[in-house]
């Protein structure tokens, strides 16, 4: 007897790159949602310039979105195992529409903060649900599928940065409208193009996540490593503009350097998928962490525009390597009945890093200076490199065991 995932894979129409239409529809939702996610990028400016909040208060609102985002990943993982991947994505996009409208109309600090938490809680529900839908595919399709989602999201982000900058000149209200419309469009794509991939109730055991997770030492180790990795990676987005400003480089220069990150991803990600597919995931993840540490460390000690550009190029290559292997590796760790919740935990590592990274990076920069920040980044990259290599044998054993057909599959 074939498994549900195998049967679904054979019945879904294939398209380009031998990927199911499901994956291309998911990529479309990632592109549309990221292209329309213009409010968060300009939220600080909106709060300080139009709402009259102090920078400290505005920072607290942004942090509230991030805190809500951590819960969003975990709740999304739980929901997509309970009510389905498709329903969770619909709830996330429609909830985002409501939360964006609430945030745009909020006038007092308590209502702004509450709306920000609400936005964080719903805005990322689709991520673990989409990741679980890809994890439901056969293992040989996952790397290309996750790579396509990452590429589509970054293409959307690149478009969002340009669009938001133009629209903000005509008022921040346009950003809220665009964000809400994009969420509705993404929900329509889910409604019309994305089928449910969750295994039928008869093929799923009703297990709680925590008892299984407590016994899964490999998953715990990978989760902790990825929290450390994203803390290292995401601190660059807080410290880089501060260091460039101190060196006399204006906002235009920072924008150009940041655009390099998106350009390299859009152009290099498809090639990276072809080059890295079939490689040892542990080795690729280890090398990616090393590149991020080296790039972040180099950026802390350089002062020229060329030096900053080279540092961004190095850590972007590490980011691409991580993106190619990240989703597929966690999908291979997940039991079939807990895929959504496992992918929710995996997605939450990014959100936790988004909270810890800016705090740790700016604290090191303020207390120890650029030299200390650079040294810590390099040491962290080396430590993550060694730890990830140490997990390679266990990863290979788990992924081999997951790839072997069970007696019920025959």
N, C-alpha and C positions, 0 to 999 in steps of 0.2 A: 504494500500500500504506500502511495506517495504521500509526503507531508503536504500540509496546506500551503506552505511557502513555495514548494516546488510546483504544485499544481497551479498556484496563482501565477507564477513566473511563466509557465507554459501557455497560459490562456491570455495574458496581457499582450497586446500587439506591440511588436518591437519597432523601433525607429532607428535613427542615426546612432552610430557607435554601438549598435546592438544593445541599447538600453531600452527598457520598457517606457511606454508613454507616461507611466506614473512618474518616473524620474524627471522627465522634461516638464511635466506639470508642476512638480515640486520646485524645480528650478525656476519656473515662471513666478511662483508665489514668493520665492526668496528674492528674485529680482525686483518684483513690484513692491513688496513690502519694504525692502531696503532703499529703493529709489524714492519711496514716499516718506521714509522715516527722517524727515527734515527737522522736526521739532526738537528732538533731543540734542542735535548738534548745535543749535542756537538757543538752547533753553536758558543758559546763563545770561546771554545778552538780552533776551526777552524779559527775564525776571528783573534784571538791574535797570534796563533802560525804559521799559514800558510799565512794569509793575512797581518800580521804585524800591526794590529790595536791596539790602546791602550785599556785597560780595559774599560775606559769611553766610547770610541767610540763603542766598541763591545756591551756594555750595551745598548747604544742608538739603535743599530740595533735590538737587542732582543726586546726592547720596541716597535720598529716599527712593528715587527711581532704581538705583543700583541694588539697594536692599530688597526692594520688591522683586527685582529680577532674579535674585537667588531663589526666592520662594517660587517664582514662576517656573523655573526649570524643574524643580522637584514636584510641584503640583502638576505640571504638564506631563511629566513622566508617569505619575500615578493615574491621571485621568485617561491617558491614551491606552493604558492597560485595562481600565475599567469601562470607559464609554466608547473607546475606539480612537484610532489615529485621526480619522476624518472629522469626527465630532469635536475633538479637542482643538484641531486647527480652526474649525469654524468658530468655536467659542472664543479662541484667542483673538482672531481678527475682528470679530464683531465686538468683543469686549474692548479692544483697542480703540475702535471708533467711538465708543461711549466715553472711555477714559480720556481720550484726546479732547473731546468736546467739553468734558467736565474741567479739565485743566485749563483750556482756553477761556472758559467763562468764570473761573474761580477768581475772586477778588481779594479775599483775606488770606493771610499767611497759613492759618490752620487748614482752610479748604484747599489751598494750593498744595500744601504738603500731603494732605490726604489723597488728593487727586494724583499726585506724583507716585505715591505708594501704589495706588490702584493701577496706574499705567504700567509700573514695573511688574506688577503681578500678572497682567494679562498679555503684555507685549511680546513675551518670549514663550508663550504656551506652545506656539507652533513649532519651535525648534526641536524639543525632544520628541514631539509627535512625528515630525518629518523624518528625524533620524531613526525612529523606531520603524517607520514605513520602509526606509531603505534597508534597515537591519533585517526586515522580513524577506528581503530578496536573497537569492543564492549568493554565497560568499564571493564567488568570482566576479560578481557585478558591483560589489559594494565600493571598492576603491574608486572606480570610475564615477559611480553615482555620487558619492560624497564629494569627490573632486569637482564635479559639475555644480553641485549646490554651493560650494565655497566660491567658485568662480562667478556664478550668477549673483551671489550676494555682494561680492566686491565690485562687480560691474555696476550694480544698483547703487552701492555706496558712493562710487566715483561720480555717478550722475547726480546723486542727492547733494553732494557738496557744491557742485556747480549751480544746480537749480536753487538751492536754499540761499546761496549768496546773492543771486539775482532777485529772487522774490522778496527777500528781507528788506530790500531798499524801498519796497512799496508797502511795507507794513507786515508785522509778524502774524496778523490774522490769516494771511494767505497760506502761511506755513501750516497752520492748524487745519485749514480746509484741505490742503493737499495731502496731509498725513491721514486724515479721516477717509478721504476718497480712495487713497491707495489701499487702506485696510479693507474697505468694502470690495474693491476690485480683487484683492487677494482671496477674500472669502468666496467671491463668485467663481474664481478659478477652482478652488477646492470643491465647491458645490457641484460644478459641472464636469470637472476633469479628473478628480482624484478619487479612486475607489477605496473602500475599506480593505486593509490588509491584515488586520488583527486576526489571529487564528480563532476558529469557532470555539464556543464555550466548552465543547466536549474535548478539545485538544489542549485546554489550558488548566493547569492546576491552580487552585486558589491559595497561593502562598503569599505571606507577608514579606516585604523587602528586607527589613532589618535582620531577622534571624538568618537569612541566607547571606546577606552582606557581611555580617559579623564573622562568618566562617570563611568568607572568600578573601583570603589574605592578598592574593594577586590583585584583585579589584581595589582593595583598600590601598595597596602600595601605588598602583597606577593613578588612583584619585589624588593621593597626596603629592605625587610627582607632578601631576598636571596643575594642581593648585600652585605649586612652586614655580612651574614653568610660566603660567599665565601671569603670576605676580611679577616675575622678571620681565616678561615681554611687555605687559601693559603699563609698567612704570615709565617706559620710554615716552608714551604719549603725554605724560605729565611733566617730565623733566626736560625733554628735548626743546619745547618752546621756551622754557625758562633759560636754558643755557644759550640758545641761539639769540634770544633777546639781550642777554648779558654781553654777548660778543658783538652786538650792534647790528644783527640781522633782523630786519623788520618782518611784519606779518606776511608780506608777499613772498619773502624768501622761505619762511616756514611753510607756507601753503604749497610752494613749488616742491620743497623737499618731501612733504607729506604726499603730494600727488605722485611722486616717484614710486612710493609704496604701492599705490593702486595700479599704476601702469605696469609695473613688474609682475604683479599678481595676474592681471588680466592677460598679459602676453605670455607669461611663463608657466602659469598653472596647467594648461593643457599639455604642454611638453613634459612637465614634471610628472603628470599622471602616467604618461607613456613610459617615461624612464624609470619610475620607481615602482610601478605595478609589478608584483612578483618578488620584490626585494624583501629582505628580512625587516619586518616592522620595527623590531627593537633597535636595530642598527640605524634605521632612518630617523626614528624619534630621538635617539641619542645624539646623532650628528646635528639634528635640527636645534636641540637645546644648546649645543656647543656654539653653533652659529649665532643664535640669539644672544648668548652671553658675550661672545666676542664682538658682535656688532654694537651692542649696548655699551660695552666697556670702551670701545673705540670712540663712540659718540661723546662719551663723557670727558675725553681728554683732547679732542680736536677743537679747533677754533675757526677753521675756514669752511666756506660753503661746500667746497669739494670734499673735505673730510667728513662733513655731516652727511653728504649724499652717499659716500661710500659706506658709512656706518649703517645707514638706512638700507642700502642694497644688501649688506651682509645679513642683517637680522630679518629682512624680508625673505631671503632665501630660506632661512630657518623657519619662518612662518609658513611658507609654502610646503616645506617638507612635513611639518607637523600636520597641516591641513590635509595632505594626501593620505596620511596613515591614521589620523586621530579617530575618525568615526568608525572606520572599518575595524580597527583594533578593539575598540570598546564593544562594537557589535559582536565580535567573536568571543568576548568575555561573557556576554549576557546569556543567561538561560532563556529559552524561548518564551516562557510564560512571564518573564520579568524584563523583557527587552525595553519596554517603555520606561520603566523605573530606572533601569541601569543607564539608559541613554539620558534620562533626566539628571542623574547624578553626574554623568560625564559632562553634560552641558553646564551644570552648576559650577564646575571648576573654573570656567571662564568668568562667570559672574563673581565668584569669590575673589579671583585674581583681579577683577576690575575694581574691587573695593580695596584690597590690600596693596595692589601695585602702586597707585598714586600716593597712598599714605607712606609706604616704605621708601619709594623713590625720592619724594620731596623731603622726607625726614633725613635721609642720608645726605642729600645735597645740601640741606641747610646746616646740619650739624657737623658733617665731616668734609664737605666740599666735593669738588668734582673728582679729585683723585680717589677719595674713599668710595664714591659711587661707582667709578669705573672698576676699581679693584674688586668690589663686592659682586658686580655683574659678571666679571670674568670667573671669579671663584664659584659663583652660583652655577654658571654654565658648565664648568668642569665637574662640579658635584653632580649635577643632573645627568651629564654625559655618563659618568661612572655608574650612577645608580640605575639608569635605564639599561646599560649594558649588562648589569648584574641580573636584571629581570628577563633578559633574552631567553634563556633556556625555559623558564616557566611559561613565558608567552608562547613559545613555539609548541610546547606540549599542549597547552590549552587550545590553541588554534588548530592543531592537528586533530585533537580529540573532537572539536566541534565540527570539523570538515568530514569526519568519518561518518558514514550512514549508520543509523541505529537499526536494530532488527525490525522495527516497525515501518522503516522506510522501504523495505523490499517487498 
